[in-house]
Amino acid sequence: MDHRTLRGVALAAALVLMPTAALACGSAAQQTHVGQVTAVDKGAGSFTIFDVQTATPITFSSDETLLEGLENVRGMVQVKYEHDGDALRAIDIRY
């Protein structure tokens, strides 16, 4: 592979990956996490995602309406949250 082709491949890969990185956790002011749903506990009123930016599981408390159907979601979700003491409370989930 010549030098120009290699540079083109690297640029293309960076452009493809950039939107995913931009969707990952925003600034603290945005209070958003993005990841894959790994668990839903309707009894406890909570769910967990595997966060793409921190590569760790994050658990959110939530009301029943936001939890509805969440266990069937495939792919990434974007969770907007607020702090509730030491816990994170989901206020919106997009998928």
SVG drawing of the C-alpha trace seen along z (x, -y; Angstrom):
<svg xmlns="http://www.w3.org/2000/svg" viewBox="-45 -23 49 31">
<polyline fill="none" stroke="black" stroke-width="0.4" points="0.0,0.0 1.5,-3.3 1.7,-6.3 -1.3,-8.2 -3.6,-5.2 -2.6,-4.5 -3.3,-8.2 -6.7,-8.0 -7.7,-4.8 -6.7,-6.4 -8.7,-9.5 -11.8,-7.5 -11.6,-5.4 -11.4,-8.6 -14.4,-10.1 -16.4,-6.9 -15.6,-6.7 -16.0,-10.4 -19.9,-10.4 -19.8,-7.5 -17.3,-9.4 -19.4,-12.6 -22.5,-10.7 -20.7,-9.3 -21.1,-11.1 -21.4,-14.8 -20.1,-17.4 -21.2,-17.5 -23.7,-20.2 -25.4,-17.9 -25.7,-15.0 -25.9,-12.4 -24.5,-8.8 -24.6,-6.5 -24.3,-2.8 -25.9,0.7 -28.6,1.8 -27.3,4.7 -30.0,5.1 -33.5,3.9 -34.9,4.3 -38.5,3.2 -39.0,4.2 -36.2,1.8 -37.1,-0.8 -33.6,-0.8 -31.6,0.2 -27.9,0.5 -26.1,-0.4 -22.5,0.3 -21.2,-3.2 -19.2,-3.6 -17.0,-6.4 -16.0,-5.1 -16.3,-1.4 -18.0,-0.7 -21.6,0.2 -23.7,-2.7 -27.0,-2.2 -29.9,-4.7 -33.1,-4.8 -36.1,-5.4 -39.9,-5.6 -42.0,-2.8 -42.9,-4.5 -39.2,-4.9 -38.5,-1.3 -41.4,0.0 -39.9,2.0 -36.3,1.1 -35.4,4.8 -36.1,5.4 -33.9,2.6 -31.0,3.7 -28.2,1.3 -27.2,-1.9 -29.4,-4.1 -28.8,-7.7 -29.8,-8.5 -30.3,-12.0 -30.2,-12.1 -30.1,-14.2 -28.4,-13.7 -30.6,-12.4 -28.3,-12.5 -25.5,-9.9 -27.7,-8.2 -28.4,-9.0 -32.1,-9.4 -33.0,-8.9 -35.2,-11.6 -35.2,-10.7 -34.0,-7.6 -33.6,-7.7 -33.1,-4.6"/>
</svg>
